[in-house]
Amino acid sequence: MTLQRRSAVTLLQRQKTDLSRRLRALPLPAVMGLAVLGGFVAQRLSHRLPPSRLLHLYLTARAF
């Protein structure tokens, strides 16, 4: 049990450092552009779709 816990913690630490290394490699203007684009798409979807459809899309995306 202790070995399994240590292995899980080690794996999580490795994933965390790998993710932070990958995020540092992305240029800031690209990240900001993606954020603006995501906000624009979210705004367009929220104005065109009824709230029930938005909730359905959210739950579907969360399932994956």
PQR file of N, CA, C, O and H, with PARSE charges and radii, in Angstrom:
ATOM      1  N   MET A   1       0.828  -1.192   0.000 -0.4000 1.5000
ATOM      2  CA  MET A   1       0.000   0.000   0.000 -0.0000 2.0000
ATOM      3  C   MET A   1       0.872   1.256   0.000  0.5500 1.7000
ATOM      4  O   MET A   1       0.597   2.215  -0.721 -0.5500 1.4000
ATOM      5  N   THR A   2       1.919   1.237   0.810 -0.4000 1.5000
ATOM      6  CA  THR A   2       2.811   2.392   0.874 -0.0000 2.0000
ATOM      7  C   THR A   2       3.554   2.577  -0.443  0.5500 1.7000
ATOM      8  O   THR A   2       3.742   3.703  -0.905 -0.5500 1.4000
ATOM      9  H   THR A   2       2.143   0.458   1.396  0.4000 1.0000
ATOM     10  N   LEU A   3       3.973   1.479  -1.037 -0.4000 1.5000
ATOM     11  CA  LEU A   3       4.659   1.547  -2.329 -0.0000 2.0000
ATOM     12  C   LEU A   3       3.739   2.120  -3.397  0.5500 1.7000
ATOM     13  O   LEU A   3       4.167   2.925  -4.224 -0.5500 1.4000
ATOM     14  H   LEU A   3       3.821   0.565  -0.661  0.4000 1.0000
ATOM     15  N   GLN A   4       2.479   1.706  -3.380 -0.4000 1.5000
ATOM     16  CA  GLN A   4       1.512   2.215  -4.350 -0.0000 2.0000
ATOM     17  C   GLN A   4       1.311   3.719  -4.158  0.5500 1.7000
ATOM     18  O   GLN A   4       1.234   4.469  -5.132 -0.5500 1.4000
ATOM     19  H   GLN A   4       2.131   1.052  -2.708  0.4000 1.0000
ATOM     20  N   ARG A   5       1.228   4.148  -2.918 -0.4000 1.5000
ATOM     21  CA  ARG A   5       1.047   5.585  -2.636 -0.0000 2.0000
ATOM     22  C   ARG A   5       2.260   6.386  -3.096  0.5500 1.7000
ATOM     23  O   ARG A   5       2.111   7.440  -3.713 -0.5500 1.4000
ATOM     24  H   ARG A   5       1.290   3.539  -2.127  0.4000 1.0000
ATOM     25  N   ARG A   6       3.467   5.885  -2.795 -0.4000 1.5000
ATOM     26  CA  ARG A   6       4.681   6.577  -3.217 -0.0000 2.0000
ATOM     27  C   ARG A   6       4.774   6.654  -4.733  0.5500 1.7000
ATOM     28  O   ARG A   6       5.186   7.674  -5.284 -0.5500 1.4000
ATOM     29  H   ARG A   6       3.588   5.029  -2.293  0.4000 1.0000
ATOM     30  N   SER A   7       4.394   5.583  -5.401 -0.4000 1.5000
ATOM     31  CA  SER A   7       4.422   5.568  -6.867 -0.0000 2.0000
ATOM     32  C   SER A   7       3.429   6.572  -7.443  0.5500 1.7000
ATOM     33  O   SER A   7       3.736   7.259  -8.417 -0.5500 1.4000
ATOM     34  H   SER A   7       4.059   4.754  -4.954  0.4000 1.0000
ATOM     35  N   ALA A   8       2.247   6.662  -6.851 -0.4000 1.5000
ATOM     36  CA  ALA A   8       1.245   7.618  -7.320 -0.0000 2.0000
ATOM     37  C   ALA A   8       1.714   9.051  -7.113  0.5500 1.7000
ATOM     38  O   ALA A   8       1.537   9.896  -7.991 -0.5500 1.4000
ATOM     39  H   ALA A   8       1.998   6.104  -6.059  0.4000 1.0000
ATOM     40  N   VAL A   9       2.306   9.328  -5.969 -0.4000 1.5000
ATOM     41  CA  VAL A   9       2.807  10.676  -5.682 -0.0000 2.0000
ATOM     42  C   VAL A   9       3.941  11.024  -6.646  0.5500 1.7000
ATOM     43  O   VAL A   9       4.014  12.149  -7.139 -0.5500 1.4000
ATOM     44  H   VAL A   9       2.450   8.642  -5.256  0.4000 1.0000
ATOM     45  N   THR A  10       4.819  10.068  -6.913 -0.4000 1.5000
ATOM     46  CA  THR A  10       5.912  10.292  -7.853 -0.0000 2.0000
ATOM     47  C   THR A  10       5.378  10.581  -9.248  0.5500 1.7000
ATOM     48  O   THR A  10       5.867  11.483  -9.928 -0.5500 1.4000
ATOM     49  H   THR A  10       4.760   9.154  -6.512  0.4000 1.0000
ATOM     50  N   LEU A  11       4.385   9.823  -9.672 -0.4000 1.5000
ATOM     51  CA  LEU A  11       3.786  10.034 -10.983 -0.0000 2.0000
ATOM     52  C   LEU A  11       3.133  11.407 -11.083  0.5500 1.7000
ATOM     53  O   LEU A  11       3.281  12.086 -12.099 -0.5500 1.4000
ATOM     54  H   LEU A  11       3.988   9.091  -9.119  0.4000 1.0000
ATOM     55  N   LEU A  12       2.417  11.824 -10.054 -0.4000 1.5000
ATOM     56  CA  LEU A  12       1.787  13.152 -10.049 -0.0000 2.0000
ATOM     57  C   LEU A  12       2.830  14.265 -10.099  0.5500 1.7000
ATOM     58  O   LEU A  12       2.643  15.261 -10.798 -0.5500 1.4000
ATOM     59  H   LEU A  12       2.297  11.273  -9.228  0.4000 1.0000
ATOM     60  N   GLN A  13       3.926  14.099  -9.360 -0.4000 1.5000
ATOM     61  CA  GLN A  13       4.988  15.100  -9.392 -0.0000 2.0000
ATOM     62  C   GLN A  13       5.615  15.180 -10.777  0.5500 1.7000
ATOM     63  O   GLN A  13       5.899  16.274 -11.266 -0.5500 1.4000
ATOM     64  H   GLN A  13       4.078  13.290  -8.792  0.4000 1.0000
ATOM     65  N   ARG A  14       5.833  14.032 -11.415 -0.4000 1.5000
ATOM     66  CA  ARG A  14       6.415  14.013 -12.754 -0.0000 2.0000
ATOM     67  C   ARG A  14       5.494  14.698 -13.754  0.5500 1.7000
ATOM     68  O   ARG A  14       5.950  15.456 -14.610 -0.5500 1.4000
ATOM     69  H   ARG A  14       5.602  13.144 -11.019  0.4000 1.0000
ATOM     70  N   GLN A  15       4.187  14.429 -13.643 -0.4000 1.5000
ATOM     71  CA  GLN A  15       3.231  15.071 -14.534 -0.0000 2.0000
ATOM     72  C   GLN A  15       3.183  16.576 -14.299  0.5500 1.7000
ATOM     73  O   GLN A  15       3.073  17.349 -15.252 -0.5500 1.4000
ATOM     74  H   GLN A  15       3.816  13.813 -12.947  0.4000 1.0000
ATOM     75  N   LYS A  16       3.263  16.992 -13.058 -0.4000 1.5000
ATOM     76  CA  LYS A  16       3.228  18.421 -12.738 -0.0000 2.0000
ATOM     77  C   LYS A  16       4.445  19.144 -13.303  0.5500 1.7000
ATOM     78  O   LYS A  16       4.305  20.216 -13.892 -0.5500 1.4000
ATOM     79  H   LYS A  16       3.353  16.365 -12.284  0.4000 1.0000
ATOM     80  N   THR A  17       5.624  18.581 -13.134 -0.4000 1.5000
ATOM     81  CA  THR A  17       6.821  19.226 -13.668 -0.0000 2.0000
ATOM     82  C   THR A  17       6.820  19.214 -15.193  0.5500 1.7000
ATOM     83  O   THR A  17       7.263  20.175 -15.822 -0.5500 1.4000
ATOM     84  H   THR A  17       5.738  17.711 -12.655  0.4000 1.0000
ATOM     85  N   ASP A  18       6.328  18.139 -15.787 -0.4000 1.5000
ATOM     86  CA  ASP A  18       6.244  18.073 -17.244 -0.0000 2.0000
ATOM     87  C   ASP A  18       5.287  19.136 -17.781  0.5500 1.7000
ATOM     88  O   ASP A  18       5.591  19.802 -18.771 -0.5500 1.4000
ATOM     89  H   ASP A  18       5.967  17.358 -15.277  0.4000 1.0000
ATOM     90  N   LEU A  19       4.150  19.295 -17.141 -0.4000 1.5000
ATOM     91  CA  LEU A  19       3.176  20.302 -17.564 -0.0000 2.0000
ATOM     92  C   LEU A  19       3.736  21.712 -17.417  0.5500 1.7000
ATOM     93  O   LEU A  19       3.580  22.535 -18.318 -0.5500 1.4000
ATOM     94  H   LEU A  19       3.903  18.754 -16.337  0.4000 1.0000
ATOM     95  N   SER A  20       4.381  21.995 -16.300 -0.4000 1.5000
ATOM     96  CA  SER A  20       4.927  23.346 -16.112 -0.0000 2.0000
ATOM     97  C   SER A  20       6.063  23.611 -17.101  0.5500 1.7000
ATOM     98  O   SER A  20       6.232  24.746 -17.545 -0.5500 1.4000
ATOM     99  H   SER A  20       4.507  21.326 -15.568  0.4000 1.0000
ATOM    100  N   ARG A  21       6.841  22.589 -17.454 -0.4000 1.5000
ATOM    101  CA  ARG A  21       7.894  22.766 -18.459 -0.0000 2.0000
ATOM    102  C   ARG A  21       7.277  23.068 -19.826  0.5500 1.7000
ATOM    103  O   ARG A  21       7.776  23.919 -20.561 -0.5500 1.4000
ATOM    104  H   ARG A  21       6.703  21.666 -17.094  0.4000 1.0000
ATOM    105  N   ARG A  22       6.199  22.375 -20.161 -0.4000 1.5000
ATOM    106  CA  ARG A  22       5.529  22.617 -21.436 -0.0000 2.0000
ATOM    107  C   ARG A  22       4.887  23.996 -21.486  0.5500 1.7000
ATOM    108  O   ARG A  22       4.920  24.662 -22.521 -0.5500 1.4000
ATOM    109  H   ARG A  22       5.793  21.683 -19.563  0.4000 1.0000
ATOM    110  N   LEU A  23       4.301  24.428 -20.368 -0.4000 1.5000
ATOM    111  CA  LEU A  23       3.654  25.737 -20.345 -0.0000 2.0000
ATOM    112  C   LEU A  23       4.658  26.864 -20.467  0.5500 1.7000
ATOM    113  O   LEU A  23       4.357  27.901 -21.059 -0.5500 1.4000
ATOM    114  H   LEU A  23       4.274  23.887 -19.527  0.4000 1.0000
ATOM    115  N   ARG A  24       5.856  26.676 -19.911 -0.4000 1.5000
ATOM    116  CA  ARG A  24       6.882  27.705 -20.028 -0.0000 2.0000
ATOM    117  C   ARG A  24       7.365  27.842 -21.466  0.5500 1.7000
ATOM    118  O   ARG A  24       7.864  28.897 -21.858 -0.5500 1.4000
ATOM    119  H   ARG A  24       6.100  25.834 -19.431  0.4000 1.0000
ATOM    120  N   ALA A  25       7.219  26.782 -22.251 -0.4000 1.5000
ATOM    121  CA  ALA A  25       7.688  26.813 -23.638 -0.0000 2.0000
ATOM    122  C   ALA A  25       6.739  27.592 -24.549  0.5500 1.7000
ATOM    123  O   ALA A  25       7.134  28.019 -25.634 -0.5500 1.4000
ATOM    124  H   ALA A  25       6.814  25.925 -21.933  0.4000 1.0000
ATOM    125  N   LEU A  26       5.484  27.780 -24.112 -0.4000 1.5000
ATOM    126  CA  LEU A  26       4.529  28.523 -24.936 -0.0000 2.0000
ATOM    127  C   LEU A  26       4.779  30.024 -24.821  0.5500 1.7000
ATOM    128  O   LEU A  26       4.935  30.542 -23.715 -0.5500 1.4000
ATOM    129  H   LEU A  26       5.163  27.433 -23.230  0.4000 1.0000
ATOM    130  N   PRO A  27       4.820  30.723 -25.948 -0.5600 1.5000
ATOM    131  CA  PRO A  27       5.000  32.176 -25.884  0.2800 2.0000
ATOM    132  C   PRO A  27       3.740  32.857 -25.347  0.5500 1.7000
ATOM    133  O   PRO A  27       2.620  32.427 -25.622 -0.5500 1.4000
ATOM    134  N   LEU A  28       3.943  33.907 -24.591 -0.4000 1.5000
ATOM    135  CA  LEU A  28       2.830  34.617 -23.962 -0.0000 2.0000
ATOM    136  C   LEU A  28       1.831  35.180 -24.972  0.5500 1.7000
ATOM    137  O   LEU A  28       0.629  35.078 -24.725 -0.5500 1.4000
ATOM    138  H   LEU A  28       4.853  34.256 -24.368  0.4000 1.0000
ATOM    139  N   PRO A  29       2.254  35.767 -26.092 -0.5600 1.5000
ATOM    140  CA  PRO A  29       1.257  36.266 -27.051  0.2800 2.0000
ATOM    141  C   PRO A  29       0.345  35.166 -27.596  0.5500 1.7000
ATOM    142  O   PRO A  29      -0.833  35.412 -27.853 -0.5500 1.4000
ATOM    143  N   ALA A  30       0.877  33.967 -27.773 -0.4000 1.5000
ATOM    144  CA  ALA A  30       0.047  32.864 -28.257 -0.0000 2.0000
ATOM    145  C   ALA A  30      -0.998  32.476 -27.215  0.5500 1.7000
ATOM    146  O   ALA A  30      -2.155  32.222 -27.550 -0.5500 1.4000
ATOM    147  H   ALA A  30       1.835  33.768 -27.564  0.4000 1.0000
ATOM    148  N   VAL A  31      -0.588  32.432 -25.967 -0.4000 1.5000
ATOM    149  CA  VAL A  31      -1.523  32.093 -24.886 -0.0000 2.0000
ATOM    150  C   VAL A  31      -2.606  33.155 -24.763  0.5500 1.7000
ATOM    151  O   VAL A  31      -3.783  32.833 -24.595 -0.5500 1.4000
ATOM    152  H   VAL A  31       0.352  32.639 -25.695  0.4000 1.0000
ATOM    153  N   MET A  32      -2.206  34.426 -24.847 -0.4000 1.5000
ATOM    154  CA  MET A  32      -3.182  35.516 -24.762 -0.0000 2.0000
ATOM    155  C   MET A  32      -4.140  35.473 -25.949  0.5500 1.7000
ATOM    156  O   MET A  32      -5.336  35.715 -25.790 -0.5500 1.4000
ATOM    157  H   MET A  32      -1.251  34.687 -24.983  0.4000 1.0000
ATOM    158  N   GLY A  33      -3.624  35.169 -27.131 -0.4000 1.5000
ATOM    159  CA  GLY A  33      -4.476  35.064 -28.310 -0.0000 2.0000
ATOM    160  C   GLY A  33      -5.490  33.947 -28.173  0.5500 1.7000
ATOM    161  O   GLY A  33      -6.652  34.109 -28.547 -0.5500 1.4000
ATOM    162  H   GLY A  33      -2.652  34.973 -27.261  0.4000 1.0000
ATOM    163  N   LEU A  34      -5.056  32.808 -27.635 -0.4000 1.5000
ATOM    164  CA  LEU A  34      -5.981  31.695 -27.418 -0.0000 2.0000
ATOM    165  C   LEU A  34      -7.046  32.051 -26.378  0.5500 1.7000
ATOM    166  O   LEU A  34      -8.204  31.653 -26.507 -0.5500 1.4000
ATOM    167  H   LEU A  34      -4.112  32.676 -27.331  0.4000 1.0000
ATOM    168  N   ALA A  35      -6.651  32.793 -25.361 -0.4000 1.5000
ATOM    169  CA  ALA A  35      -7.617  33.209 -24.345 -0.0000 2.0000
ATOM    170  C   ALA A  35      -8.666  34.146 -24.937  0.5500 1.7000
ATOM    171  O   ALA A  35      -9.854  34.015 -24.644 -0.5500 1.4000
ATOM    172  H   ALA A  35      -5.711  33.116 -25.257  0.4000 1.0000
ATOM    173  N   VAL A  36      -8.228  35.086 -25.766 -0.4000 1.5000
ATOM    174  CA  VAL A  36      -9.171  36.013 -26.404 -0.0000 2.0000
ATOM    175  C   VAL A  36     -10.095  35.256 -27.346  0.5500 1.7000
ATOM    176  O   VAL A  36     -11.304  35.489 -27.357 -0.5500 1.4000
ATOM    177  H   VAL A  36      -7.263  35.192 -26.004  0.4000 1.0000
ATOM    178  N   LEU A  37      -9.530  34.357 -28.129 -0.4000 1.5000
ATOM    179  CA  LEU A  37     -10.331  33.559 -29.048 -0.0000 2.0000
ATOM    180  C   LEU A  37     -11.348  32.697 -28.290  0.5500 1.7000
ATOM    181  O   LEU A  37     -12.502  32.586 -28.705 -0.5500 1.4000
ATOM    182  H   LEU A  37      -8.548  34.168 -28.120  0.4000 1.0000
ATOM    183  N   GLY A  38     -10.922  32.095 -27.188 -0.4000 1.5000
ATOM    184  CA  GLY A  38     -11.838  31.298 -26.375 -0.0000 2.0000
ATOM    185  C   GLY A  38     -12.964  32.132 -25.794  0.5500 1.7000
ATOM    186  O   GLY A  38     -14.111  31.688 -25.750 -0.5500 1.4000
ATOM    187  H   GLY A  38      -9.985  32.185 -26.851  0.4000 1.0000
ATOM    188  N   GLY A  39     -12.642  33.340 -25.348 -0.4000 1.5000
ATOM    189  CA  GLY A  39     -13.670  34.235 -24.826 -0.0000 2.0000
ATOM    190  C   GLY A  39     -14.655  34.656 -25.902  0.5500 1.7000
ATOM    191  O   GLY A  39     -15.859  34.741 -25.659 -0.5500 1.4000
ATOM    192  H   GLY A  39     -11.710  33.701 -25.384  0.4000 1.0000
ATOM    193  N   PHE A  40     -14.134  34.920 -27.092 -0.4000 1.5000
ATOM    194  CA  PHE A  40     -14.995  35.303 -28.207 -0.0000 2.0000
ATOM    195  C   PHE A  40     -15.950  34.170 -28.560  0.5500 1.7000
ATOM    196  O   PHE A  40     -17.142  34.403 -28.759 -0.5500 1.4000
ATOM    197  H   PHE A  40     -13.157  34.851 -27.289  0.4000 1.0000
ATOM    198  N   VAL A  41     -15.439  32.958 -28.639 -0.4000 1.5000
ATOM    199  CA  VAL A  41     -16.283  31.799 -28.969 -0.0000 2.0000
ATOM    200  C   VAL A  41     -17.322  31.571 -27.872  0.5500 1.7000
ATOM    201  O   VAL A  41     -18.484  31.293 -28.165 -0.5500 1.4000
ATOM    202  H   VAL A  41     -14.471  32.769 -28.477  0.4000 1.0000
ATOM    203  N   ALA A  42     -16.910  31.687 -26.624 -0.4000 1.5000
ATOM    204  CA  ALA A  42     -17.853  31.498 -25.514 -0.0000 2.0000
ATOM    205  C   ALA A  42     -18.962  32.544 -25.554  0.5500 1.7000
ATOM    206  O   ALA A  42     -20.125  32.226 -25.306 -0.5500 1.4000
ATOM    207  H   ALA A  42     -15.965  31.913 -26.385  0.4000 1.0000
ATOM    208  N   GLN A  43     -18.609  33.782 -25.863 -0.4000 1.5000
ATOM    209  CA  GLN A  43     -19.613  34.843 -25.940 -0.0000 2.0000
ATOM    210  C   GLN A  43     -20.588  34.582 -27.079  0.5500 1.7000
ATOM    211  O   GLN A  43     -21.797  34.748 -26.917 -0.5500 1.4000
ATOM    212  H   GLN A  43     -17.664  34.040 -26.065  0.4000 1.0000
ATOM    213  N   ARG A  44     -20.061  34.171 -28.236 -0.4000 1.5000
ATOM    214  CA  ARG A  44     -20.932  33.893 -29.380 -0.0000 2.0000
ATOM    215  C   ARG A  44     -21.874  32.733 -29.085  0.5500 1.7000
ATOM    216  O   ARG A  44     -23.053  32.782 -29.435 -0.5500 1.4000
ATOM    217  H   ARG A  44     -19.079  34.036 -28.367  0.4000 1.0000
ATOM    218  N   LEU A  45     -21.363  31.701 -28.449 -0.4000 1.5000
ATOM    219  CA  LEU A  45     -22.213  30.555 -28.118 -0.0000 2.0000
ATOM    220  C   LEU A  45     -23.287  30.931 -27.110  0.5500 1.7000
ATOM    221  O   LEU A  45     -24.430  30.486 -27.215 -0.5500 1.4000
ATOM    222  H   LEU A  45     -20.405  31.661 -28.165  0.4000 1.0000
ATOM    223  N   SER A  46     -22.917  31.750 -26.135 -0.4000 1.5000
ATOM    224  CA  SER A  46     -23.887  32.091 -25.099 -0.0000 2.0000
ATOM    225  C   SER A  46     -25.000  32.985 -25.622  0.5500 1.7000
ATOM    226  O   SER A  46     -26.104  32.977 -25.077 -0.5500 1.4000
ATOM    227  H   SER A  46     -21.988  32.111 -26.050  0.4000 1.0000
ATOM    228  N   HIS A  47     -24.730  33.752 -26.668 -0.4000 1.5000
ATOM    229  CA  HIS A  47     -25.772  34.624 -27.221 -0.0000 2.0000
ATOM    230  C   HIS A  47     -26.649  33.912 -28.239  0.5500 1.7000
ATOM    231  O   HIS A  47     -27.779  34.336 -28.478 -0.5500 1.4000
ATOM    232  H   HIS A  47     -23.834  33.758 -27.111  0.4000 1.0000
ATOM    233  N   ARG A  48     -26.157  32.854 -28.834 -0.4000 1.5000
ATOM    234  CA  ARG A  48     -26.922  32.175 -29.876 -0.0000 2.0000
ATOM    235  C   ARG A  48     -27.701  30.962 -29.383  0.5500 1.7000
ATOM    236  O   ARG A  48     -28.746  30.629 -29.942 -0.5500 1.4000
ATOM    237  H   ARG A  48     -25.239  32.510 -28.640  0.4000 1.0000
ATOM    238  N   LEU A  49     -27.207  30.302 -28.348 -0.4000 1.5000
ATOM    239  CA  LEU A  49     -27.847  29.074 -27.889 -0.0000 2.0000
ATOM    240  C   LEU A  49     -28.690  29.320 -26.642  0.5500 1.7000
ATOM    241  O   LEU A  49     -28.340  30.155 -25.807 -0.5500 1.4000
ATOM    242  H   LEU A  49     -26.358  30.572 -27.893  0.4000 1.0000
ATOM    243  N   PRO A  50     -29.791  28.600 -26.517 -0.5600 1.5000
ATOM    244  CA  PRO A  50     -30.585  28.721 -25.290  0.2800 2.0000
ATOM    245  C   PRO A  50     -29.818  28.123 -24.101  0.5500 1.7000
ATOM    246  O   PRO A  50     -28.958  27.262 -24.289 -0.5500 1.4000
ATOM    247  N   PRO A  51     -30.126  28.572 -22.895 -0.5600 1.5000
ATOM    248  CA  PRO A  51     -29.398  28.088 -21.714  0.2800 2.0000
ATOM    249  C   PRO A  51     -29.437  26.568 -21.540  0.5500 1.7000
ATOM    250  O   PRO A  51     -28.459  25.982 -21.074 -0.5500 1.4000
ATOM    251  N   SER A  52     -30.536  25.926 -21.901 -0.4000 1.5000
ATOM    252  CA  SER A  52     -30.600  24.475 -21.748 -0.0000 2.0000
ATOM    253  C   SER A  52     -29.586  23.782 -22.653  0.5500 1.7000
ATOM    254  O   SER A  52     -28.993  22.775 -22.268 -0.5500 1.4000
ATOM    255  H   SER A  52     -31.330  26.402 -22.279  0.4000 1.0000
ATOM    256  N   ARG A  53     -29.387  24.318 -23.850 -0.4000 1.5000
ATOM    257  CA  ARG A  53     -28.405  23.738 -24.778 -0.0000 2.0000
ATOM    258  C   ARG A  53     -26.986  23.972 -24.271  0.5500 1.7000
ATOM    259  O   ARG A  53     -26.127  23.099 -24.399 -0.5500 1.4000
ATOM    260  H   ARG A  53     -29.868  25.137 -24.164  0.4000 1.0000
ATOM    261  N   LEU A  54     -26.739  25.153 -23.694 -0.4000 1.5000
ATOM    262  CA  LEU A  54     -25.426  25.433 -23.121 -0.0000 2.0000
ATOM    263  C   LEU A  54     -25.114  24.484 -21.971  0.5500 1.7000
ATOM    264  O   LEU A  54     -23.991  23.995 -21.851 -0.5500 1.4000
ATOM    265  H   LEU A  54     -27.437  25.862 -23.591  0.4000 1.0000
ATOM    266  N   LEU A  55     -26.103  24.226 -21.133 -0.4000 1.5000
ATOM    267  CA  LEU A  55     -25.906  23.294 -20.028 -0.0000 2.0000
ATOM    268  C   LEU A  55     -25.605  21.894 -20.562  0.5500 1.7000
ATOM    269  O   LEU A  55     -24.740  21.195 -20.036 -0.5500 1.4000
ATOM    270  H   LEU A  55     -27.015  24.623 -21.231  0.4000 1.0000
ATOM    271  N   HIS A  56     -26.310  21.500 -21.588 -0.4000 1.5000
ATOM    272  CA  HIS A  56     -26.077  20.189 -22.203 -0.0000 2.0000
ATOM    273  C   HIS A  56     -24.649  20.103 -22.771  0.5500 1.7000
ATOM    274  O   HIS A  56     -23.969  19.095 -22.581 -0.5500 1.4000
ATOM    275  H   HIS A  56     -27.013  22.068 -22.016  0.4000 1.0000
ATOM    276  N   LEU A  57     -24.201  21.149 -23.460 -0.4000 1.5000
ATOM    277  CA  LEU A  57     -22.835  21.175 -23.997 -0.0000 2.0000
ATOM    278  C   LEU A  57     -21.797  21.117 -22.878  0.5500 1.7000
ATOM    279  O   LEU A  57     -20.785  20.427 -23.000 -0.5500 1.4000
ATOM    280  H   LEU A  57     -24.753  21.968 -23.614  0.4000 1.0000
ATOM    281  N   TYR A  58     -22.050  21.839 -21.793 -0.4000 1.5000
ATOM    282  CA  TYR A  58     -21.134  21.838 -20.659 -0.0000 2.0000
ATOM    283  C   TYR A  58     -21.025  20.449 -20.041  0.5500 1.7000
ATOM    284  O   TYR A  58     -19.926  19.970 -19.761 -0.5500 1.4000
ATOM    285  H   TYR A  58     -22.872  22.399 -21.694  0.4000 1.0000
ATOM    286  N   LEU A  59     -22.156  19.814 -19.833 -0.4000 1.5000
ATOM    287  CA  LEU A  59     -22.140  18.487 -19.227 -0.0000 2.0000
ATOM    288  C   LEU A  59     -21.492  17.458 -20.149  0.5500 1.7000
ATOM    289  O   LEU A  59     -20.805  16.548 -19.685 -0.5500 1.4000
ATOM    290  H   LEU A  59     -23.049  20.202 -20.060  0.4000 1.0000
ATOM    291  N   THR A  60     -21.710  17.603 -21.450 -0.4000 1.5000
ATOM    292  CA  THR A  60     -21.088  16.694 -22.401 -0.0000 2.0000
ATOM    293  C   THR A  60     -19.571  16.876 -22.398  0.5500 1.7000
ATOM    294  O   THR A  60     -18.830  15.893 -22.395 -0.5500 1.4000
ATOM    295  H   THR A  60     -22.268  18.342 -21.827  0.4000 1.0000
ATOM    296  N   ALA A  61     -19.108  18.119 -22.398 -0.4000 1.5000
ATOM    297  CA  ALA A  61     -17.667  18.379 -22.390 -0.0000 2.0000
ATOM    298  C   ALA A  61     -17.043  17.903 -21.084  0.5500 1.7000
ATOM    299  O   ALA A  61     -15.912  17.417 -21.079 -0.5500 1.4000
ATOM    300  H   ALA A  61     -19.710  18.918 -22.400  0.4000 1.0000
ATOM    301  N   ARG A  62     -17.757  18.035 -19.996 -0.4000 1.5000
ATOM    302  CA  ARG A  62     -17.224  17.620 -18.705 -0.0000 2.0000
ATOM    303  C   ARG A  62     -17.119  16.102 -18.597  0.5500 1.7000
ATOM    304  O   ARG A  62     -16.282  15.583 -17.859 -0.5500 1.4000
ATOM    305  H   ARG A  62     -18.676  18.430 -20.000  0.4000 1.0000
ATOM    306  N   ALA A  63     -17.974  15.394 -19.339 -0.4000 1.5000
ATOM    307  CA  ALA A  63     -17.929  13.932 -19.303 -0.0000 2.0000
ATOM    308  C   ALA A  63     -16.641  13.410 -19.927  0.5500 1.7000
ATOM    309  O   ALA A  63     -16.169  12.326 -19.582 -0.5500 1.4000
ATOM    310  H   ALA A  63     -18.653  15.817 -19.938  0.4000 1.0000
ATOM    311  N   PHE A  64     -16.080  14.182 -20.842 -0.4000 1.5000
ATOM    312  CA  PHE A  64     -14.834  13.755 -21.485 -0.0000 2.0000
ATOM    313  C   PHE A  64     -13.695  14.379 -20.768  0.5500 1.7000
ATOM    314  O   PHE A  64     -12.540  14.162 -21.135 -0.5500 1.4000
ATOM    315  H   PHE A  64     -16.463  15.062 -21.122  0.4000 1.0000
TER
END
